[in-house]
């Protein structure tokens, strides 16, 4: 299988060591944005960033759940985007999450889509020019309980092909579907126990630094996260000490390295509607030990006071200071709550106006200035907004 070049954009993980406990600084931080709003399709729900036309510049892929399409926007590397030929693309019922990987080994990036309120995942094969077509055998009935919400992709089986993990929260499991190296997924999948109500998006990272992709799920009904360690052969074992306390009603999770020690940490936001007390509506940050463990004693919630309907988060260095920052989309405020990281693991919060509606947020350097920018999917307006850091 040919491996694509640097086509995926993610938050850079700093490696310098900084010690201390997490806190929120009260001093304001200096950061501003130039906003550009782009029409995509009815019900813009989720956005991913990747170089799908292989020109070395980040592009955007937007899932429009009400329109049942994907919109592909090709970037010029300066923060401007235009519609890819053939876009928007049919994407099935309520596309809710997107994972990006080379599913058929041709060197081009492909897409895996979770179709909410249906039993299906879809694989769309990329042509390396920004176009996508449905893979043979898709849509794939994954028999999820009750239906798939999220997808994570990785070489979990050690066969040199990409596999897929999705949630099956109705029976408190995740499901591993082995890739066939041609864009297909083998069913039935393999199921692994996690915590109660793993809702909604599993995520993958190497939590124990063994070179293998692992899985994290939030467990909404027991206030924990589960860490599953990959054996590289298609199996998972629960990390020692897992599940770990993760704040009230943990829902969405993102990975980063807040203390820049080279070990993956977690940021988690709650499902606000289920949180019993207002003071529990926080970002919870858990520090990883590089062995798959996460210590709640080193984590302190970051207040989301005034952020109503927090529904997605992303991590990246927005101001170019080398410290990861956290961006939370507040769907019902509407605004972005931005926590700027700094020395000693201290965060300064600023708020940025945003469009209304429940939609995803992504962070990546879209204009090549060395600072991460922000993209939000604006569900109510059928648009995305690009926030270019000044």
Beta strands, then each sheet from edge to edge (+ up, - down):
strand 1: 23-25
strand 2: 33-39
strand 3: 44-50
strand 4: 59-64
strand 5: 69-75
strand 6: 81-83
strand 7: 89-90
strand 8: 95-101
strand 9: 110-115
strand 10: 120-126
strand 11: 132-134
strand 12: 140-141
strand 13: 151-154
strand 14: 163-168
strand 15: 173-177
strand 16: 190-193
strand 17: 203-205
strand 18: 214-219
strand 19: 224-230
strand 20: 236-238
strand 21: 244-245
strand 22: 250-256
strand 23: 265-270
strand 24: 282-288
strand 25: 294-295
strand 26: 302-303
strand 27: 310-316
strand 28: 325-330
strand 29: 335-342
strand 30: 346-353
strand 31: 361-364
strand 32: 373-378
strand 33: 383-389
sheet 1: 1+ 30+ 29- 28+ 27-
sheet 2: 2+ 33- 32+ 31-
sheet 3: 3+ 4- 5+ 6-
sheet 4: 3+ 4- 5+ 7-
sheet 5: 8+ 9- 10+ 11-
sheet 6: 8+ 9- 10+ 12-
sheet 7: 13+ 14- 15+ 16-
sheet 8: 17+ 18- 19+ 20-
sheet 9: 17+ 18- 19+ 21-
sheet 10: 22+ 23- 24+ 25-
sheet 11: 22+ 23- 24+ 26-
end
